[in-house]
Amino acid sequence: MRTNADELEAYLSNATKLSAQAKEQMRGKDYKGARETIRELVTKYPRAPEGSIAKFPVLVKSVPDGAEIQMDGTVLRDGEGKALRTPAMVDVAPSKKAKALVVRLDGFEPATVSVDPVNDSAVEALLGRAADEVLPLPLAASGHLAMGGKRTFLALVGGRARRLRPRPRVALDERLFGRRGDRVPP
């Protein structure tokens, strides 16, 4: 007949074996197998120390590659202390709410991706280019901004369609509301 102590010992021993198996799979880059093992660990042994601190490997990718990854406001680092860059495998602890990862790359707007580590084996962030130039618009300007290739147009409601382009020594008003242009119907 098994005693409570024997059952507890078996419970903890099984959790330790699964944790060791998951670590070995991670070292061997068998991330799919490691995820399955960790899922079993947190499901069957949630109260064991190994089950309560288990983390799921999640592949974080970005377009373009080479972006820095942040979790909970902290830049993630590799074993050498360098900032972790996409594509990268990140260990994420399971939680009731999805985790938010911020992906940043110079010249691009930062992107936030939501990660449910139990269900997401990979996430991808699409980074949009940062604006090269910001043009302040007069308060009276309203309408639509259209962009194509290297051309940018501002269509004012009831006004003129104007191509916006940086021109040295030309006033902003003249760039937006110059003498020439096509009328845009109201």
ABEGO torsion letter per residue (X at the ends): XBBAAAAAAAAAAAAAAAAAAAAAAAAAGBAAAAAAAAAAAAAABAABAAAAABBBBBBBBBOBBGBBBBBGGBBBBBAAGBBBBOBBBBBBBBBABBBBBBBBBBGBBBBBBBBBAAABABBBBBBBBBBABBBBBBAABBEBBBBBEABBBBBBBGBBBBBBBBBBGBBAAAAAABABEBBBBX
